[in-house]
Amino acid sequence: MSVFVHAMREAARHRINLVLIFLLPFPLLLIPANGGGLPFGLSLYGLLVLYTAFLLGRSIAEDRMKGIIMRIASSPIGIGRYLGSHLAASFLLLGAQIGLFLLGSRFVHGLSAETYLRLFFLYLTYSAFCTSFALAWNNLFRSFGVSLSLFAGIASILCLVTGVSLPLFMIPPQVQRITMYLPTYWLAFGIEALYAARSSDLLLSHGILAAYAAILFVASTGRKL
């Protein structure tokens, strides 16, 4: 059995992952537009992606905490192949979730195909950040329970102050000048730029999210596992 197939099976073994991927996104489609923007559920979905990425990385965290990763690192598989396969599995499942969510949105809200295509790629870039963030975060803890409890609070606050779980226009400009240094801000900013047809700002969002993803991935895999 390949590491990738094993990673897919481990992800599917936890029912909460299947609920997050195939059920929870769809109630967000019932949230209407906030007036002068895309339906707010498209932004709030970013919080769900963050939680989904974290829980999909559970098997990596548990293997590390049990010392299994140290044995894998010295095996023919190698740590690079192991982590790459698990992250690829998580990214594929997130891509499936994104595709299903946007298909549902197309049915409910009927936005243009071009809008959904751009949203799809923006969510993919954001999910790359989320998977790297989950890996880096879990690398700080020896207990998945502690990691999860702290992550739940930090992720909720992070999304609240950056326009993901609260409309960006409701956040004062003074606060935005601070929260713009947080990665989740750039999902909300990218969605706003997409609505306003500001292509350069949308590309900026992609670039910053991709940079955060690369930095977190290198930082998390570069330290001792």
N, C-alpha and C positions, 0 to 999 in steps of 0.2 A: 504494500500500500504506500503510495507517495505521501510525502508530508502535506502536500496541498489537499489531497482527499481527506487525510486524517484531520486537518484543520477545519475543513468543511463539516465533517461529521461531529467534531467537538462543538462547533458553533451551533449546529442543529440539535445537539443533545440537550441543550438548555431551552426549555419551552419559552422562557421570557424573551429570548432572542427572536423566536418565530413570531411572538405577539408584537414585538417592537417593529419587526420588518413588515409583516403582512396585515396587521390590524390597526395599530395605534396611529399611523399617519393619516388615515382617512377621516376621522372626526375633525381634523384641522381644516379640511376642505369646506366645512360649514361656516368658517369664520369669514365674514365679508370684508370688502375693501374698507380702509380707514378713511376714505375720502381724499382723492388726489393721490392715489397710489395703487399698487397691486394688492390683491387680497392678503390680509395680514397673516393668514395661515401659512403663506409661502415663506414668511420670515420666521414665524414661530417654529416651523418645521426644523430650523437649524438647531434648536435645543434638542429635539428628538434625535437628530443625526449624531449630536455630540454624545448623548447617552447610549445610543446604539453602538457607536464605535467603541465606547468604553467597555460595554458588556461583551462585545465580540472579542475583545482582547483578553477576556478572563482566563482562557486556557494558558496564554503566555505568562500571565501574572502568577497563576497557580503553579505552573511548571518551574518558574524561577524560585518561588517561595519554598518548593519542595526540593530544590537542588537538582532538578532534572536537567535544566538548561546547562549546568556545568558539565554533566556527562555527555550531553549532545555536542557541546563545543569541542570535546576531544574525540568524538566519533567521526566516522566517514561522512556523515550527513553535514556536519559543520553548522556553526551558529548562523552564518549568513543565509544558508539555504533554509534553515528552520524558520528564522524570523521573516525572511522574504516570503515563504509559502504561507505563513499565518497572516501576514499583512495583506498578501494578495487575495486570500480567501475573504478577509474582512472587507477589503475594498470591493470585491465582486458582489458580496451580499449587500453592501451599502449602495452599490450601483443599481442592483435589482430593486431595492427599496425606493430609491430616487425615481427610477423609471415607472414603477407602479404608482407612486404618489403623483407624478406629473401626468400620467394617463388619467388618473382620477380627476385631477384638476382640470384637464382638458374637457372632460365630460361635464363637470360642474360649472366651471367658469368660462370655458370657451375662448381662451386667449389665443393669439395667433401661434402658428407652429414655430415661427422664428423665435418668439418669446420663450416658448418651452425649450427649444434647443439651447438657447443661451442660458436659461436657468439650469438645464441639465449639466452643462459644463461647469457652471459656477458651483453647483452643489458637489460635483466631483472634486473640484479643487479644494473646496471646503472640507469634504470628507477625508481627503489626503491629510489635511492639517489635523482633523479629529483623530485619525488613527495614530498619527505620530504623537499627538498630545497624550493619548491614552497610554501608549507605550512608555513615554517619558514619565508620566505621572506614576504608573504602577512600579516603575523602576526605583521609586523613592521609598517604598514600603515593604515590610516583611509580612504583612497580613492583608489579604484582599478585603476582608471586612472593614478594616480601618481605612484602607484606600477608598473603598466605595462610599463609606459614610462621609468622609471629608470631601470627596469628589462631588457628591450630590449637592452639598452646600456651595462649594466654590463655583461649580458649573452654573448653578441657578443664578448666583449673583453676577457672574461674568456675563451671562446672556441678558440679564435684566438691565445692566448699565450700559450695554453696547448696542441696544436697538434690536436685539433678536426676539426677546420675549416682551418688549415694550416698544411701541412705535418710535422710530428714530426722531420724529418731529416733536415728540413729547420730552425729549432729553435736552436740557438747556445747552446752548452752544459752548458755554464755559466748561461744562462737564464733558461734552464731546471732544474738546481739545485735549482732554486727559485720556478718555477711553479709546481714542483713535489709535493708541499704542497697543491696545489689546486686540488679538487676532479676530475674535468673533465680531468685532465692529465692522470688519471688512466684508462680512457676508451681508449684513444689513445695508451697508453703503453700496455694495454691488447691486443688490436688488433695487435700491432707490435709483442708482445710475441706469440700470436697465430700463426702468419705467420712464425715466426722463430722456432716454436715448443718448446718454453721455458715454459713448463707446470708449473713450480714453480712460474715464474713471472706472469703467467695468474692467478693462484690462489691468488697471492699477490694482483693483481688488484681487484679481487672479494672481498677479505677481507677488503681492504681499502675503497672501494665504499660502502660496507655493513656497515662498521663502521661509515662512514660519514652519511649514511642514518639513522642509529639508533640515533646518537648524535643529528642530526637536528630534528628528530621526537620528541625525548624526550624534547629537548630545546623549541620547538614550542608549544607542548601541555602542558608543565609544567608551562608556564607562563599564566597570566590571559588573557583569550580570550575576 
